[in-house]
């Protein structure tokens, strides 16, 4: 796994070099590392460059954990300007590691206090809820899992596919919720680890990227997963049979954050970009075109797209100890990799 991550970092470094080499004459580059995917990043790039012809927005799309690894590996010689996207629990680790510089954007007061990182180091731009996902051609709405515990039902054994949590902020958040709930309910993580072992026994495969996740589900190689709402809405838009359910006991709604990389080569341009991307025009554009639920609280629900109104109506935000997850998640996932992955069937 370490060698795979190293290879990905090397490839990312080469991509950055190519991006910088391609920078247009006289245009200031703003280099963005992000897990947000081509749809949103292209949308943001084209709109921002239209508004600011002197800026060349350049982005690298990778998993949330891969962004963290990349920014940390470049700490002595930063290449990125903006860290755009991922759970605030990962941003909290970045803050502890000295990877971010304080910057309070113009829209900071429009997001809840829970969406603001300490010391103005990062702020939530979107709220991203994980959901339960199923292939509607193979599973009826009545039979689909309705809550997290339903994933442990015998009928789903060998029919679940999961994005590898070591690279995925979404899965790290879900697994962190399970362990944090265990602590809240019992004072210990023990029951949470047992739950994850049982889920491992149900799981057919852990996949390295979302494309493989969708492929397995659509082909019927698996029938069920847990993933973030945004990506599933994009799949529905493209005619995919994937459907989703909000877990009845609550979903750990992710504060999808943004921050200024410490030592950013183009800090002034990066700050202007951060001001824009969390501004009202940009978040409304992202909601309409890229299925992003704004973190801002000053946007009336009735002015949001239908999908967002449904999400606000149907989802139950889980009560989660986010501070505990931010503190322990890296160690928890390392332990999961050592003691849970591939070992659930032995229990």
C-alpha positions, 0 to 999 in steps of 0.5 A, a space after each residue: 500500500 505504501 508503494 502504491 501511495 508513493 507511485 501516486 505521489 510521483 505521478 502527481 509530481 509529474 502532473 504538477 510539472 506539466 501543468 506549470 510548464 503549460 501555464 499561459 504567458 502572463 497568467 498567474 497560476 493557482 494550483 489546486 489539489 482536490 478530491 472534488 472530481 473533474 465535473 466540479 473542478 472543470 466547472 470552477 476552472 472555466 467560470 473563474 478563468 472567465 471572470 479572471 482572464 489573468 488567472 490560470 486555474 490548474 488542478 490535480 484530482 486525487 483522493 482526500 487522503 492522497 491530497 493530505 499525503 501530497 501536501 505533507 510530502 511537499 511541506 519543505 517546497 510547496 507546489 500547491 496554492 489551495 487545498 480544496 475539498 475533503 473532510 475537515 477531520 483531515 484538514 485538522 491533521 493538516 493544521 496540526 502538521 503545519 501544512 496550512 496558513 491562516 486566511 479568513 475568507 470574506 464569507 467566513 461568517 456565513 458558515 456555522 462555527 462548526 464549519 470553521 477550523 481553529 485559527 482560521 486555517 480552513 473553512 467548510 464550503 460544502 456539506 457532503 452527506 454519505 448515503 447507502 447506495 444500491 443497484 436499483 435493477 438488482 435490489 428493490 427500494 423495499 429491500 435496500 438497506 435503510 440504515 448502517 446496521 442493515 449492511 450486516 444482514 446475511 443477504 448482503 454477504 459478498 455483495 458489498 463493495 467499498 472504496 478503500 478507506 486508506 485513500 478515501 475521506 468519505 470512508 474514513 468518516 463513516 468508519 470514524 463514526 462507527 468507532 466514535 459511536 462505540 465510544 459514546 455508547 460503551 466507553 470503548 471502541 471494542 464494539 465498533 471494531 467488532 462491527 467493522 470486522 463483521 462488515 469486512 466479512 460481508 465485503 467482496 472487495 475494497 477498490 482503489 477509486 470511485 470509477 471501479 466502485 461504480 463499475 462493480 455496482 453497475 455490472 452487478 459484481 456487487 449490489 450495495 455500498 456506502 458513498 457520498 451523495 454528490 457522486 451518486 447524483 452524478 451517476 443518476 444524471 448519467 443514466 446509471 441504475 444506482 439509487 440511494 437512501 439516507 440512513 435512518 439513524 443519521 449520516 455523518 455530514 462532512 464539512 467539505 473544507 478549503 484552506 490556503 497551503 502554507 508557503 503557497 507560491 501564489 498566495 495572493 491569487 490563492 486567497 482571491 480564489 478562496 474568496 470566490 469559491 465560497 462566495 454566493 455565486 460560486 456555491 449556487 453554481 456548484 449546487 445547480 451544476 455539480 450537486 454540492 450542498 452549500 455550507 453557507 446558512 444564508 441561502 434559503 432552501 427554497 432557492 436551492 435545486 430540488 435535489 438539495 431541498 430533498 437532501 435537507 428534508 430527508 437527511 438526519 445529521 448524525 450526532 458525532 464526536 468530530 474532535 475525537 475522529 479528528 484526533 484518532 482517525 489516522 491511528 484508527 485507520 492504520 489499525 483497521 488496515 492491520 487488524 480488520 482488512 480481510 480478517 472479518 471472515 475469521 471471526 
